[in-house]
Amino acid sequence: MLVLKYKIWFEEEGKVFGKGPYDLLSCVEKHGSLSEAAKQLNMSYTKAFNLIKSIEGRLGYELIATKVGGAKGGGATLTEEAKELMNMYQLFMLECEFSLKTIFEKYFVKDEKYFVKGDH
């Protein structure tokens, strides 16, 4: 079976945002911690931290608000800008998936031997 695969990301003088950063921010939102999010994604904390800082530098705004230490430990929450970026990215990717599937089917689907699977 022939399968359409694709990756889509945004760039501005280097990669800015795509599936990896989206997944990292989703994990931060779920776990309330960049450290825990990195662990869940089998990524070092340093790599996760540097990725977030790099993206923030390119976008010009913060994605994560952190709280240091304390009795219950620190934590991280997403900024409103990060939530908006994630929402727009998710909607954009759904539309891309639909459009790519439609175009693929137009040219290649004669029967059920073709399948579309996005990597986003």
C-alpha positions in Angstrom: 0.0 0.0 0.0 1.4 3.4 -1.0 1.4 5.9 1.9 1.6 9.7 1.9 3.8 11.0 4.7 4.7 14.5 5.5 6.3 16.8 8.1 5.4 20.5 8.3 7.1 23.1 10.5 7.6 26.8 10.6 10.9 28.6 10.1 12.3 32.0 10.7 16.1 31.9 10.4 15.9 28.3 11.6 13.2 25.9 12.8 10.7 27.7 15.0 7.7 25.4 15.5 6.5 22.0 14.6 5.3 18.7 16.0 8.2 18.3 18.5 7.8 21.7 20.2 4.0 21.3 20.1 4.3 17.9 21.9 6.7 19.4 24.4 4.4 22.3 25.3 1.4 19.8 25.5 3.4 17.8 28.1 4.3 20.9 30.0 0.6 21.8 30.1 -0.3 18.3 31.2 2.4 17.8 33.9 2.9 21.4 35.0 6.7 21.0 34.7 9.3 21.3 31.9 11.4 18.8 33.6 8.6 16.2 33.7 7.6 17.0 30.1 11.2 16.4 29.0 11.3 13.1 30.9 8.0 12.0 29.3 9.4 12.7 25.8 12.8 11.0 26.6 14.5 14.3 26.2 17.1 15.9 28.5 15.9 18.9 30.6 18.7 20.9 29.0 17.6 20.1 25.5 14.0 20.9 26.3 15.0 24.2 28.1 17.2 25.3 25.2 14.5 24.4 22.6 11.9 26.5 24.4 14.4 29.4 24.8 15.4 29.2 21.1 11.7 29.3 20.0 10.9 32.1 22.4 13.8 34.1 21.0 12.6 33.6 17.4 9.0 34.4 18.2 9.7 37.3 20.5 7.5 36.2 23.3 7.6 33.7 26.2 5.9 30.3 25.9 6.3 29.1 29.5 6.0 30.9 32.8 8.0 29.2 35.5 7.7 29.2 39.3 10.9 28.4 41.3 11.1 26.0 44.2 9.0 26.4 47.4 7.5 23.9 49.7 5.6 22.2 46.9 8.4 22.6 44.4 8.5 24.7 41.2 6.4 24.4 38.2 5.7 25.6 34.7 2.5 26.9 33.0 1.9 27.9 29.4 1.5 31.5 28.6 -1.6 32.7 26.8 0.6 33.2 23.7 1.7 29.6 23.8 -1.9 28.4 24.1 -2.9 30.5 21.2 0.1 29.3 19.1 -0.8 25.7 19.9 -4.4 26.2 19.0 -3.6 27.8 15.7 -1.0 25.1 14.9 -3.5 22.3 15.7 -6.2 23.9 13.5 -3.6 24.6 10.7 -2.4 21.0 10.8 -6.0 19.6 10.7 -6.7 21.7 7.6 -3.3 20.6 6.0 -4.1 17.0 6.7 -7.5 17.3 5.0 -6.1 19.2 2.1 -3.2 16.9 1.5 -5.5 13.9 1.7 -7.8 15.4 -0.8 -5.0 16.2 -3.2 -3.4 12.8 -2.8 -6.7 11.1 -3.5 -7.3 13.2 -6.5 -4.1 12.0 -8.2 -3.3 8.6 -6.7 -6.4 6.8 -5.3 -7.9 4.5 -7.8 -8.7 1.9 -5.1 -7.9 1.1 -1.5 -4.2 0.4 -1.9 -3.2 4.0 -0.9 -3.3 5.5 2.5 -2.5 9.0 3.9 -0.7 9.3 7.3 0.6 12.7 8.5 3.5 13.1 10.8 2.6 16.3 12.6 
